[in-house]
Amino acid sequence: MAKMTVEETKELLKKEIIRLGIQDNPSRTVYQKEYQRGAAPSPNNAMKVTGMKWQDLMNELGFKYDGQKATVIGGRTGGVKGKGKKHGVRLNNQQNLDNVVTQTLELIHSLHINNIEDLERELPKHINTTYKNLTNHGYSFERLKELYKNKYGEEIKNNTRWSNTSNRELIHLLVRAMNDNDLDNLQQYRDWCKGNRDYPSVVTLQHRLDLTYKELGKLVKVLK
């Protein structure tokens, strides 16, 4: 890549992390495996240009990143706050990881899943893991798309049910849902949205509006 300024490097890095769908936990290892060579900065280059460590750089970009959390085996599959933690399949075992990836590809095929938000929603229902857990082990949606094509000989199309909905309409749906259901913050909307597929998921909103989770949360506070 041509020599870039600090701000240009940060902007491209942020967009690539969002494109990969790892913004909830932008693991340096996962990014290194999946980033688009020639179009986005490498982790080493980004840290060299900015003069920052990876964790500090992620915080600077508005992502919540914990270096220790990125190496945790297993994962929390959600649940209601205050009701304890629910752990998924431990993926440190290679056989377990291979089995879960195979099951994920079969799930994508059987349910015709073609976007991250649907995969994020369906995984805990059918397989004892989460999308975040998969990305922590190097299997972002982009990687799964490659494996899917190798397995089934066809590509996963990137269109979603919200493709023809404007950003303004998406924001309107978000605000209406929060007001009608007395939701106070983005996390409450995220939990509520899991059972209401007629509204855009947080992941969809982040991708369409090009915002981090933190930035979207701030926008919600302003609009609500």
C-alpha positions in Angstrom: 0.0 0.0 0.0 1.1 3.6 -0.6 2.3 5.5 2.4 -0.7 6.8 4.5 -1.2 9.4 7.1 -2.2 8.4 10.7 -5.8 9.4 10.1 -6.0 7.5 6.8 -4.6 4.4 8.4 -7.1 4.6 11.3 -10.1 5.1 8.9 -9.1 2.1 6.6 -8.4 -0.1 9.6 -11.8 0.7 11.2 -13.7 0.0 8.0 -11.9 -3.3 7.5 -12.7 -4.4 11.0 -16.4 -3.6 10.4 -16.3 -5.4 7.0 -14.9 -8.5 8.7 -17.7 -8.4 11.3 -15.2 -8.6 14.3 -16.0 -5.2 15.8 -17.3 -6.7 19.0 -13.9 -8.1 19.7 -11.3 -7.1 17.1 -8.7 -9.8 17.7 -5.4 -8.9 16.1 -4.9 -12.6 15.2 -8.2 -12.9 13.4 -7.6 -9.6 11.6 -4.2 -10.7 10.5 -5.7 -13.9 8.9 -8.6 -12.2 7.3 -7.8 -8.6 6.3 -7.8 -7.7 2.6 -4.2 -7.4 1.5 -3.4 -4.3 -0.6 -6.6 -2.6 0.4 -6.3 -2.4 4.2 -3.4 -1.9 6.5 -1.7 -4.9 8.2 -1.7 -4.9 12.1 2.0 -4.2 12.2 1.8 -1.4 9.7 -1.2 0.2 11.5 0.7 0.1 14.8 3.9 1.4 13.2 2.1 4.4 11.5 0.1 5.3 14.5 2.8 4.5 17.1 0.2 2.7 19.2 -0.2 -0.8 20.6 -3.1 -2.8 19.2 -5.3 -2.6 22.3 -4.8 1.2 22.5 -5.5 1.6 18.8 -8.7 -0.4 19.1 -9.9 1.7 22.0 -9.0 4.8 20.0 -11.2 3.6 17.2 -14.1 3.1 19.6 -14.0 -0.7 19.8 -14.2 -2.6 23.0 -11.2 -4.8 23.0 -9.7 -6.9 25.8 -6.5 -8.8 24.9 -7.2 -11.5 27.5 -10.8 -11.9 26.4 -9.6 -12.6 22.8 -7.9 -15.8 24.0 -10.7 -17.1 26.2 -11.9 -20.5 25.2 -15.7 -21.1 25.0 -17.9 -18.1 25.3 -21.0 -16.5 26.7 -24.0 -17.1 24.6 -26.0 -14.2 25.9 -28.9 -14.7 28.3 -30.6 -12.2 30.5 -28.4 -10.2 32.8 -28.5 -11.5 36.4 -29.3 -15.1 35.4 -25.8 -16.4 35.3 -23.5 -17.3 32.4 -24.1 -19.9 29.7 -21.1 -21.4 28.1 -20.9 -22.9 24.6 -18.7 -25.6 23.2 -15.1 -25.3 24.1 -13.3 -24.7 20.8 -9.7 -25.1 21.9 -10.1 -28.8 20.9 -9.4 -28.9 17.1 -11.9 -31.6 16.5 -14.6 -29.7 18.3 -13.7 -26.6 16.3 -13.9 -28.5 13.0 -17.2 -30.0 13.9 -18.7 -26.6 14.9 -17.5 -25.0 11.6 -19.0 -27.9 9.6 -22.3 -27.6 11.5 -22.3 -23.8 10.9 -21.8 -24.3 7.1 -24.7 -26.8 7.1 -26.8 -24.4 9.0 -26.1 -21.6 6.6 -27.0 -23.9 3.7 -30.2 -25.3 5.2 -31.6 -21.9 6.4 -30.3 -20.0 3.4 -28.4 -17.5 5.7 -26.7 -14.8 3.7 -25.7 -12.2 6.3 -24.0 -11.8 9.7 -27.0 -10.7 11.7 -29.0 -13.9 10.8 -26.1 -16.1 11.5 -25.5 -14.3 14.8 -29.2 -14.9 15.7 -29.5 -18.5 14.6 -26.2 -20.0 15.8 -27.2 -20.2 19.5 -30.5 -21.7 18.6 -29.1 -24.6 16.6 -25.4 -25.0 17.6 -24.0 -24.5 21.1 -21.8 -21.6 20.2 -21.9 -17.9 19.1 -20.7 -16.0 16.1 -18.4 -14.0 18.4 -16.9 -17.3 19.6 -16.2 -18.4 16.0 -14.6 -15.0 15.1 -12.3 -15.4 18.1 -11.0 -18.6 16.6 -10.4 -17.1 13.1 -13.8 -17.8 11.5 -15.3 -14.5 10.5 -18.2 -14.4 8.0 -15.8 -13.7 5.2 -13.8 -16.9 6.1 -17.1 -18.9 6.3 -18.1 -17.6 2.9 -14.9 -19.1 1.4 -15.4 -22.4 3.1 -19.0 -22.5 2.0 -18.0 -22.0 -1.6 -15.5 -24.8 -1.4 -18.1 -27.1 0.2 -21.2 -26.4 -1.9 -19.7 -24.9 -5.1 -21.7 -21.7 -4.8 -21.3 -18.3 -3.2 -23.2 -16.8 -0.3 -24.9 -13.7 -1.6 -24.4 -10.6 0.5 -27.9 -9.1 0.1 -30.1 -8.8 3.2 -33.8 -8.1 3.8 -32.8 -4.5 4.5 -31.0 -3.9 1.2 -33.8 -1.7 -0.2 -34.4 0.1 3.1 -32.8 3.6 3.4 -30.5 4.4 6.3 -33.1 7.0 7.4 -35.8 4.4 7.5 -33.6 2.0 9.5 -33.0 4.7 12.1 -36.7 5.4 12.2 -37.4 1.7 13.0 -34.8 1.7 15.7 -36.1 4.8 17.5 -39.7 3.6 17.1 -39.0 0.2 18.6 -37.1 1.8 21.5 -39.9 4.3 22.3 -42.8 1.8 21.9 -41.1 -0.8 24.1 -39.6 1.5 26.7 -36.0 0.4 25.8 -33.4 2.7 27.4 -30.2 1.7 25.6 -28.7 -0.2 22.7 -28.1 -3.4 24.7 -31.8 -3.6 25.6 -32.7 -3.1 22.0 -30.2 -5.8 21.0 -31.8 -8.3 23.4 -35.3 -7.3 22.4 -34.5 -7.5 18.7 -33.5 -11.2 19.0 -37.2 -12.1 19.1 -38.4 -9.4 16.6 -37.1 -10.0 13.1 -39.2 -7.2 11.7 -36.6 -4.7 13.0 -33.0 -4.3 11.9 -30.4 -5.9 14.2 -27.6 -4.0 15.8 -25.1 -5.6 13.4 -27.1 -4.4 10.4 -27.3 -0.9 11.8 -23.6 -0.8 12.4 -22.7 -2.0 8.9 -25.2 0.3 7.2 -24.4 3.4 9.2 -20.7 2.6 9.4 -20.6 3.0 13.1 -19.0 1.1 16.0 -21.2 -0.3 18.7 -20.1 2.6 21.0 -20.9 5.2 18.3 -24.3 3.7 17.6 -25.1 3.7 21.3 -24.3 7.4 21.5 -26.5 8.1 18.4 -29.4 6.2 20.1 -29.1 8.4 23.2 -29.3 11.6 21.1 -32.2 10.4 19.0 -34.2 8.9 21.8 
